[in-house]
Amino acid sequence: MDRKYRVSYRASLQPDSGLDDEQSEALREFTAAQATREYGFRHRRMLLAAIAALIVITGLLVHFAIRGVVADFVGDALYAVLVYLVVSFILVRRSSWHIALIAVLFCVAIELLQLTGLPDALAEVFPPSRYLLGTTFSTLDLVAYIVGALTAAAVSSWRKLD
């Protein structure tokens, strides 16, 4: 199959795509914009992963260094921030407030699951699951989840990460 070549007004030899120069230029601009957007998503995901690692380290420090109600509240808020970051990593095109809503709903679901006793039984078999699922229901945890997810969304919106 022979390809037709043409010389554009810029005097470059290019395959004839059947598009005029304006359409061809618009297609190149669209492709460049799409590549830039994908680079931005990749960059955002790397940033989210780095922040998530810092949140995990901070959460573990709080868990092992501080005791009491304040430590529990801060730990639960950091858990919600981590859930927010994971959801944001997956749904990179969603707004901060949609992601915060999903994170809160997920955290509430985990907290309600604790009412069944299933996470406690799982923690006896596999102790690290205690950090992911918890073991006992607390209404204060629900407040901490809301505070953590809304704070993460506010910081994300303020920093223009969306």
N, C-alpha and C positions, 0 to 999 in steps of 0.2 A: 504494500500500500504506500503510495507516494504521499509525502507531506507537501503541502503548499507553503511556500515561504513568501513573505512580503517584506517590504522595507517601509517602516513607519516614517512619520515626519521627523523623528529623531535620528533617522538613518541607522537603525539597528536591525539586524536580520533576526526575525523571530518567526516561529511557526504561526500559520494562519489559523486562528481559533474560531473564526467566524464572528468575532466581536470587534467592534470598532475600538479606536484608541481610548475613548472615554470609558467605555464599558470595561475594557481590559485594565485600565488604571484603577477604576473603582473596585474591581475584583482583587487587584494587588493590595490596595489599601485595606480592604476587608480582611484579607488573609493576614496582613501584618497586624491589624488590630486584634484579630483572634489569637495570634501567637503571643502578643503582648498580654492579653487577658489570661491565657493559660499560664504564662510565666508568673503573673501576679497571683494566681491561685496556688501554684506550686510554692511560691515564696511565702504566702500566707499560711499554708499547711506546715511548712518547716518552722515558721515562727510559732504557730500553735503547739506543735510538738515540743519545742524547746520550753515554752511557758508551762506546758503540762508537766514536763519533767521537774521544773522548779516547784510547781504546786505539790507534786507527790513528795518531794524532799521536804518541803515546808510542813506538809501534813504529818509526815512521819516524825519530824522534830517536835511538833506540837503534841503529838500523841505520846511520845516517850519522855518529853521534858516537862510537861505541864500537867497538872491534875486538876480535877474539879469541873464545875459546870461551865466555866469560861472556856476551858480546853475542849470540852465536848462540843460547845457551840461553834467555836472557831474551826474545829476539825470537821464538823458537819457542813459548815459554810464552804470550807475548802473542797470538800467532797462534791458539793454542788457546782463549784467553779470547775472542777475537773470534768464533771459530766458535761457542763456547758462547752468546755474546750473540745471534748471528744465529739459531741454533736456538731459543733462548728467545723471540726475537721472533716466530718462526713458530708455535711450539708453546707459547703463553703459559699454557695450563692444566696443563702437565706439571710434575712436581716437578723440583727442581734436580738431583737425582741421576740421573734419567732423561735429562735434557738433557746432563749431563756425559758420560754413557755414549755418547750419540749423537755428541757433539762429539769424543770420543776416537776412536770408530770412524771418523768422517769423516777426522780428521787422520791416522790410521794408514793409511787407504785412499790418501790423497794421498801419504803417504811411500812406500808400496809401489808406487804408480804411478811413482815416480821410478826404480825398478829397471828399468822398461821403456825408458827413454831418451826417451819421448814428451815429457815436460815440457821436457827440454833442447832437443829439436828445435823445439818450439813457442816457446821463449825466443829462439831465433835468428831466427825470423820476427817475433815480437811480444815484444820485451824486457820490457814490464811484467808479462807472465805469470809471469816469474821470481819475483815477489813473492807471487803467489798459489799457484803449484804447486811452487816450488823447482826444483832441478835435480839434486841428488845425494842419495843415500840416506845416512842416518846413524842409528845406533841411539840416539845421544844425543838426537836429535830426538824419538824416541818417548817417552823419559823426560820431556822438556820438555813435550810435549803432555799427558801424564798429569798432571804437576804443575800446568800451567796450567788445565786443565779442572776438576780437583778443587779447586783454589784458588778458582776462580770459583763453583763450586757451594757451597763452604763459606761464602764471603762472602755469596752470595745467600740461603742458608738462615739465616745469622746475622742478616742485615739484614731478615729476614721479607719478602722480595720475592716469595715463592711464594704 
